[in-house]
């Protein structure tokens, strides 16, 4: 969403959204798991819906959501369960394929359950997702997305700089890892969403080269030793891995010693000329190649607010702020900045990231050597406060009585009801809402619209190619 952020309630939610297994349904295309007597039907797919499934209708009028299907296709579909109002199934055979259907690149497609849109041509995925979100917004918010709504795209493969994988080492009956030769017998895999099954992989085509090389190289031997010291006999270990884009890999696993954490978990990422500190145990956006597009969009939204007079530079409030990513890239624009984050692990990084003087862009290095520039910078340094609290609690306890700029980037569940109501009652009249779930974004927008907020701008960001997930940014004014 897009920094090392999240409160305790949302860390797992956002991390699972698209780290290594976006929309991971382990039995999505595993026909062997279906009952032998499961009913098969021939269906015409009408459209794609949220989640990337195709939608068809049965003769009795019920809707059927079909995994692995594309609009317009005629498919043989095996029903996996039925309800009174709808059914779900998966494609057994495509009788009339869409011209946009392609052969999945990954040999594990349909087995590990991730990257569930690989059957759709990469260059067409944003187009399909835009249609889905326009219909969602119309249906859920009873409004239209702006005509100029567009989805930013980047590399379709090798883009994921962050993942959660499962390490399975060489364990004996006593649960202890045998370090000798463990690297040769260990493997990495992804977990299924609805089971603990692990699908091993040799090379994941959506991970960066750096992450794949790390997993094939020293990672297994190190983790075999680390698991022996720390996992108390656990056979499988969840490992967070992160590529900072400069060939430096950081990682974290539960039970990691502090000395190992300090040596291997902490990372530094350069975004928009600024260096952000975090560690592999907290959330960070998984597509560094496309992240600058979101940064530029947020900065422009702030500038437009100043130019229109709908906001001032008096105060920036960054809710669900994590390590203070947005606050950090915007601190040159405001007199006062408040970050609100409940997770202490993120808060410590926010204090570091916002302690650097305001004009520390890389391209201003020469000016920083000038004494006059340094004095000017010191005089313009914003007032910074990093608050450890749930966002809704802070809003309820603090009166926002100036036209502040507010940025929110909540978990996929959207804004807590109390937080949304507090924003509506405040003096905030410019809200930048970054969302990882278009459905809850549409739901929250409908409530803001009732309170007098208007949608002045919207953009989408395809941070997770080969999946149906989409990041969106709304700018709301009143």
N, C-alpha and C positions, 0 to 999 in steps of 0.2 A: 502499500500500500506502500508509504514507500520509503521507509527508512527502517533503521533498527528501532522498532517501536512495538508497543502493545502493552496493555495492562495484563494482569494475571489471567483475567477471564478470557481474554482474546488471543493470547499468545499461541495456544495450540490451534485455535480456530483459524487464524490467519496463516500460521505456518503450514497447516495441513492443506490449505486451499490450493497450493500449487507448487510445493517445493519439489518433490520428486514424483508425486503421484496425484496430479490434479484430477478431481472427479474419479478417484480410483475405486472402481467397482470390480472386485477381483473376478467375478463370474460374468462380466459383461458379454463376452463372446465365447465363453467356455461351454459349448453345447453339451459336453459330456456330463455336466452337472444337472441338466434338466431331467425331470422324470420322463421315462420312456414313453409314457402315454400322453405327454404334453401336446395340446392341440396346435396344429399348424394351419395358417390361413394365408391366402394370397391377397395382399393389400396394396392399394395405391397410396403413396406417401404425399400428403398435401403440403406440408411445410416443415421447417425446423423450429423447435421450441427451445426455451431456456434449458440449458444442460446439454444441448447438442443432439438431442434425440429427434427423430422424425415423428410426425404425427399423422395418423390415419384414422379412419372411422370404420367401425364394424357395421354389419348389416342391421344390428339392433340399435344403432345410433351411438353406441358408446365410443369414446375416444380411446385409441391405442397408441401408446408412446413406444417407439421402436428404436432400439439402440443399433447404431451402425447403418442407418438409412438416410438417404438424401431426398429432398423435395423432388417430386415428379417421378420417382422410381416406382416400378412394380416389383414388389418383393414377396418372397415366401417367408413368413414370419412365424416363429414359434413363441407362443404365449408362455410367459414365465409365472404370471399370476394374474388373477382377475378380481376386480371389485365391482360393486354395484354400478358405479358411475364411470369407471375407466378400467383399462387393462394395460399391461406392459408386456413387451416382447422383445425379441432380438432377431436380426436378419439371419436366415438360414441360407438363402440364395437370392441373388439379385437377378430377376428375370429381364428387366428393362433398366439398365443403368443410366444414371445421369451423366451428361458429358463432363461434369465436374468431378466425377469419381476417379480416384487414382489408386494404384497399388500402394499399400502402406510400406513405408521405408524400413521400419523397425521389425526385425523378425519376431519380436515379443509382442507385437500388436495383438490385442485380444487375449493375451495370456496374463501379462502383469496388470492390465486394466487401465494403465495410464495413457495419455496422449490419444484420447478417444476420437479425435477428428482427423486422424491420419488418412482416412479414406476420402477426405475432401481436399482438393488441390490447395496448396498453401496460399497461392495468390488469390484464391476465392474466399478464404475463411473470413476475412474482415467484412466482405460484402454480405455474407450470410449472417454474421453476427450483428451487423447494423440493422438488417431487417428484423431480426429477433428482438433487439432492444427497442426499436421503434414501436413494434406491436406491444411489447411488454409495457412500455410507458403509456401507450394509448389505453391499454386495458386496465392497468393498475392505478395510474395517476389521472386518468381521464383527461389527458392533454397530449399535445404533440411535441416531440423533440424538435429543436430548431432545424430549419432546412439545411443550415451549414454544418450540422453535426457530422463529424468525420472521425474515423478511427485511425490512429497512428500505428504504423507497423514497422517491424525491423527484420532481422534475420529469422528465417523460419526454423533453422536447425543450429545446434551448437550455441544457443543463446543463454542457457540456464547457468548462471554463476553461483547458484545456491541450491542445495538439495538436502533432503534427509534420506539417508540410506540405512540399511540394516546390515551390520557386520555379523557374519556367522563364522566363527573360528573353528579350530580343530580342538574339540572338547572330548575329554574322556568321561567315563561313567561317574566320576566324582565331581564333574562340572568344572574342573580346572583346565585351563588352556595349556596345550603342549607347545611351547614357544619354538622348539626346534622343528624347522620345516613348516611352521604354521602358515607362513605366507603363501606356500605352494598349495595348501589345502583349504585356506580360508576363501570366502567369497563374499561379495556384496550383492544385495538385492533390494527390492522394494516390497513393502507390505501391501496386502490387499485391504481395502477400506472396511470390508465386512468380515474379515477373517485375519488370522495371524499367519496365513500362508506367506511364504517368501518366494519371490520369483528372482532367481539369480540372473545377473547380466555381466557380460564381458565389457561392453562399451555401450553407453546410452547416447543415442544420436542427438538428444536435446541438451545434454550437458556440455559445458565448455571443454575444449581440449585439455585445459589445465586440470579440471576435476577428473576427467577420465584417466589422465596420466597419473594423477595422485593416487587414485584407487588401484591402478595396476602396479604402482611402484611401492613406496615405503609404507603406505597406509596400513596394509594388512599386518605386516610384521610388528609395527608399532602398536596397533590396536590389540593384537593378540597378547602382547605383553601388558598393555594397559588393562585389558579386561581381566587378566589373571590377578592383577593387583587390586582391582576396584569393583568388579561386578559380582563378587560373592557367588560364583557358580552359575551365573546367568549364561545361557547359551547364545542368545541373540542380543546384540547391542545396537540401539538407535544412535546414529552418528550424524550430526549436522556438519556439512562441509560448505565452505565459502571460498570463491575465487574473487579476489579484489580487482581483477583486470590487469594486474601487473605481474602475473606469474607467482603471486604469493597466496598460498592456500592455508586457511585457518580451519580448525575443526573443534568440535566439542562433543563429549558423550557423558551421560550421567555417571557420577562417581569420579570424575576427573580430578586428579590432585591439583591443588592450587598452583604449584610450581609448573605443572604441565599446562594448566589453563593459561597462566601468564605467558608461557613460551609459545603455545600453539593456538590458542583460541582468539586472542585479540587481533583485530584487523584494522586497517586504515584504507579508506576508499576516497578517491578524488572525484568529485562531482561538481560541475559548473565552477571549476577553479577552486573549490574548497575541499579541505581534507576532513573527512568524517571518521571519527573513532567509534568502534563498536566491538562486539565479539560474536562468535559463532553460536552462542546460546540464545541470542535474541533475533528478532525478525529484521530482515532487510529485503528490499525488492529483489526479485530473482532475475531481472533482465537489465543489467547495467548499460547495455547498448541502447535501450529505448528510454531509460530513466531520464536523460537530459531533456527529452521532449516534454515530459510531465513537469520538470523543473521550469522550463521556459514558459509553459502554459500558466503555471501558478504565479510566476513573477509578472507576467503580462496582466493577469487578472488583478493583481495588486495595483499595478501602475494605472490600469484603466479605472480602478476605483478612486484613486487620487485625482485623476484627470477629470472625472465626472462629478467630483464633489460628494460622492456617495460614501466615501470613507476618508479618514485622515491618517496621518502617520503617527498619531499619538500613542496607539496601542495595538499590538498584535497578540492575539490569544491563540495558542496552538494546543488543541485538545487531542488526547490520545497521542501525545507527542513523541513517545519513544525516546530516542537519543537526541531529540530536538532537530531532526533533519530539516523540516521546513523552516523552523525558526532560524536555524543556522544560515540557510541560503537567503533568508530575507532580512537578516539583522542589520544590513546596511540601509534599510528603508524606514525603520521605526525608531521612535524615541524610547518606547518601553516594550518589552517582550515578556510574556508569561507563558511558560510551558507547563502542561498538566499531564502527569503520567503516574500511574500507581505502582509500576514495577520498579523496584529499587535497582535492579540490574541495568535497566535502561537509564534511570535517573543519573547514575554516576557518570555515564558517558555524555549525557546532555550537559552536565556541568562543565565537562572538558570542552565539548564542542562549542559551547557558547561563551567560553572564557577567552577565546581568541579575539583580539581587537577587530572591529568591524571591517575596515578596508584591507582584507588580507587575500584578495584575489591574486592569483598567480601573475596575471599580466600587470599588476601594479607594484611589482617588486622594486622597480627603480624608484618610484615615488616614496616608498617606505623608507628609503635611505636618506630622504630629505628631512631635515629637522622640522621645517615648517609643516610638512605634510603629516609628520608624526604627531605634532601638537594639535593639528586640526582633527586628526583621527581620534585622538584622545578626547577632544571636546565633543565629538559626535557619537561616542560610544553609547549605546542604548543602555537603559536600566534593565537588568535581567533578573528574573525570578523563576526558579525551577521548583514547581510544586509537586509533591508526592501525594496524590489523592485520586480517587475515582472522578472522572470528568463531571458526572452528574452531581456529586457531592460538592465539588468546588463551585459549580454554577449556582447551586442553591444557596451557598453560603456567602457568595460574593456578588455584589451589585455591579453590573456593567452598565454604567450610566453615561458613557461617551460613545460616539460612533466608531467603535473599534472594528478592526478587521478580524474575523474569526475563521480559523481553519480547523476543520474536523476531518479525521480519517479513521472512522470507527471500524470494528470488526464486521464480519459479514452479517451479523445480526442487526446492523444499523445502529442508529442512535438510541440509547435508553430513553424511555418515555419521559423520565424526569428531566433529562438533559435537553430534549427537544422543546419541552414546555418552557424551560428556563431560558433558552435562547429566544423563543418567541416573545417572552415577557421583558427581555433585556432591551437595551438601546442599540444593540448590534443591528446594523442595516446592510451589511455586506458579508456574506457567508460563502466561503469556498469549501465545498464538500467533495472530498476524494473518497471514492467508494470501490470496494472489491466485489460488491454484489449488486448488480443493477436492479434486482427485485426489491431489496430493502431500500435502495436509493429512491426508487419510484414511490414506494410506500411513504417514506419520510417526506419526499417532495410534496406529495398531496397534502400533508398536514401543514407544511410551510406555506403552500399556496393559499390555503384557507385563512392563514394568518396575515396575508398581504405580501408575501414574498413572491417575486417573479423570477423566472428562469431567464437570465440574460445571456448565458453562454454555456455550451456543453461540448465536451470532447471525450473520445474514447481512446484507450491505449491497450493494444493487443500484446500484453506482457507475456502471454503464455501460448504461443503458436502451437498448433496441433491439439489444443484443448478448447473447450467452449467457454473458458473463463475470460472475463474482460474487466479491466479497470476503467472507471469513468470519473470525470471531474465536472461538477456543476458549479456555476457561479450564480448565487441568488442575491437579489437586491430588493429593498423595499423603501 
